[in-house]
Amino acid sequence: MKRVQSRRIVVACAGLILTLAAACGEGFAAQTVDSGAALQRYRLGAAQGDPAAVIGLGGLFESGGAVPIDFAKAYALFHLVTSMSGATPAQVALATTQRDALSTKMSDAQFSRAQELIALCYGNDINRCGESIFSAGAPATAASLSASSPGGRTVVPLEQLGSIYVLPAVVNGVVNMRFLLDSGATDVSIPADVVAAMVKAGLVKDRDFLGEQTYTLADGSKVPSKTFQLRSLKVGDVLIQNVKASVSPEKAPPLLGQSFFGRLKSWSLNNTLHALIID
């Protein structure tokens, strides 16, 4: 009797497992169909310049499913929406949030690839560029990266805060900072509290300090400031060594000024792409 009951239990369990497997299989198939349909819908919308569709495409590349996971394409698509004339404030805010959240998970190579993809929009209809990003081939190798950049230029995505632009940079090969782009500033400037932290960490030495200089502010007032030399400052894949910087008051925003821009062969701002173009 016990054997018969055991056997019934085994059969019942086997039937339950098969039922669950079938249900899961049907759910997976439906999910695959849904994501495939979404891909076609988003791609068609992106080709017609629909910001919501471009955000949808970015979400698919971030999470995978109908397309392989590709953080670079997702980042480029989210960034594209922030520059689309037809995007609503809510769509721009959503795309910015998703882009910035994604950036915390990306490697340097993925950022470089994202810059390449954004560069595909340079000189083209910004509202139709989603398809160009979607259709781009595999990431370039390190050997072909510079050759695949349009005209050998570097395209650095910018974040717009009101009437100013913000961009990431790496100081002395270690410190990741967000600078306000201020081409009217004489030198790069870094707030005193950050400089003090860099000194404490050994990233700025006593020998790096150059002395004191008086700077004229936009309102015509003059202020003295300590100056020092950054061993390196990297924006995108452009690395400039021995960059002069000034020490600004604590908690002041870091500024990217002419001691960096003056060392470049050529640069420009693309207000449509919200990007810094370095040739």
N, C-alpha and C positions, 0 to 999 in steps of 0.2 A: 504494500500500500504506500509506504513511504517512497519507494522507488518511482511509482507511477506519479505521485504528487511532485516529486523532484523533476521528473521529466516534463510534466506539464508547466512547471515554473520556468524551466529552461526554454521550452518552446514559446511560452508567452513572452519571455524577455527577448528572445530572438525576434519575435514578431514586432515587439515594441521598438527594438533597435532599427529594424528595417523601415518601420513607419516613420520614425524620427529622421532617418537618413533620407527617405524620400521627400519628407517635408522640407528638410534643409536644402536638398537638391533643387526642389521647386523654387524655394525662396532665393537661392543663389542665382538660378536661371533668370528669375524675374528681375533681380537686382541688376544683373548683367545687361538685360534688355533695357531696363530703365536708364542705366548710366550711358548705354550706347545711344539711346534716343536723345538723352540730354546733350551728349557730345555733338550730335548732328544739329540739334536746335541751337546750341550755343555757338557752334562754328558758323552757321548760317547768319545768326544775329551779329556776330563779330564782324563778318565780312560786310555787313550793312551798316557798321558803325554804331551798334547798340552797346552802350557801356555796361548794362546789366549782363549781357551775354559774355562780354570780355571778362567780367568778374567771375562768372560761372566757369569759363574756361580755366581761369587761374586756379579756381578751387579744385577742378578736376586734376590739374597737373600737381597741385599740392598734396592731394589725398590719394591719387591713383584710382584705378578701376578701369574705366574705358580707355585710359591712356596710361603709359608708364609714369611713375612719379618723376617730376622734373622741377626742382625748386627754382632753377634759373628761369625757366619759362613762366612759372607761376609768378615770380617776382616781377619779371618784365611786363607781364599782362596787368598785374595790379598797378604797377607804376604807370602804365599807359593810360589807364582810366583817369588818373589824376591830371592828365593833360588834355583829355577829350573835351571839346567845346560843348558837347551835348550832355555831359554827365551832370547830374544834379548834385547839390551840396552833400546830400546823404550818401550818394554813390561814391563821391570823392572821399568822404570820411571813412566809409566802409573799406574801400580799396586801400587807403592809406594805412588803416589799422591792420588789415590782413598782410600788407606788404611789410610793415615794420615788425609785426610778430614773426613772420616768416624769416626775416633777416637774421634773427637771433639763432636760427638753426642752420644757417648757410656757411659753407667754407669759403676761403678766399677764391678757390677755383670756380665755385658756383657764382660768386659775385662777378668775377671776370666774365664768365659766360653770359650772365644777365646783362652786363654792359654791352657785350657784342650784340645781343638780341635787341636791346633798346636802340642801338646804333642803326639797325635795319630801318628804323622809322625816319632817320635823318634825311631831310629833303623830300620826303614822301607825304602823302595824305595821312595825317596822324589818326584820323577817325577810321581809316581802313587798315591800320597796321596790325591789328590783331591776327589776321590771317597770315601775315608775313612771319610773325613770331611763332604761331602755331606750326607752320610748315617748315621752319628752319630745321636743318639737319642736326646730326649729332654734335656734341660739344667739340670745339677745336682742341687739338693737342697743344701742349706747351710750345712745340716747335712751330706751329702754324698760327698761333694766337695773334701775333702782331700783324702778320700778313693778311689775316681775315678781317681785321678791323678796317672799316671804311677809310681809305686813303691814309692808313697808318695812324688815325686819330684815336684818342681815348675818350670815351663818353662816360661821364660820371653822373649818375642820377642825383638830383637835388630834391630836398624836401622844402616846400614853400610854407613859411609861417608869416602870414600877412603879406607885407611887401618885401620880405627878406628871404634869402635862401640859406639853407643849412646843408652841410655835407660832412661825411665822415672822413677822417684822416688818421694816420698812424704816426705817432711822434716817437723818435728815437728807436724805432723798430719794435716797440713794446706797447706804448700807451695808445689806446683807441680813444679818440676825442671827436666831438661834433663841433665844427667851426661855423660861425656865421661868415658868409662870403662878403667881404668888404674890400673891394678893389680900391677904394679911396683911402684906406688905411696905409700909412707908410710901411709898417712892419706887421708881421704876425704878432699877435698878443695872446698871452696866456695868463689867467688870473693867479694872484699870489698864492692862494691856498693850494692850487694844483702844482705850481712850481715848487712850493715847500714840500709837498708829498713826493715829487720827483727827486728832489735833493735828498730826502730821507731814504729813498729807495736806491740811491746811487745812480740814478738815470741822468742827473745833472750834477756836474762836478764844480768845485770852486773855480777851476781854470776855465770853465765855460762862460763865466760872467765877464762882460766886456766893459762895464762901467755904467754911466748914467747919461741919458739923453732927454732933451726937452721936446715934447710933441705938441703940435697945435691941433686942437680938437675942432670938430665941425662948427662949433659955435664961436670959434676964434680964440677961445681961452687956451692957455699954455700950461702943461703939466709936466713935471719931471718924472722919469721912470727908469728903473734899472733895466739894462739890456743884457741878453745872454745869447748864446749860440746853440741852436738845436743841431745835433749831429746829423739828423735826417728827418725829413717830413715826406710822407707818402700819401698821395691822393690818387685813388684808382690804382693803376699800375705805374704811375709816374713817381719816381723817387728823386728828391732834390736833397743834396747834402749841404751841411753847414749853412743853415738858414738863420738869419738874425731874427730875434724875437724880443718883445718887451714884456715887462711884468705889469699887468693891469690889476686894479683893486680886487680884493677877494669877492668871489661869487659873480664877477663880471663874466659875460660870455666870451669864449675864445674867438678871436677874429683871424681870418685868413686874409692877409694883406699883401702889399707889393713886394715884400722881401721874398715871398714865394712866387707870385705871379710874374714879377720882373725877371725871374730866372727861366721862364718858359719861352720857347721859340715863338709860339703863337697860341692864343686861347680865345674862346668866345663863349657867350651864353646863348643857349637856344631856349627862348621863353615858351615856345610851343611844346617842346619835349621836356621842359624843366630839367635841363641838363647842362653841365659844364663840358665844353668840347676843348680838348687839348690836342694840338697838332704836333 
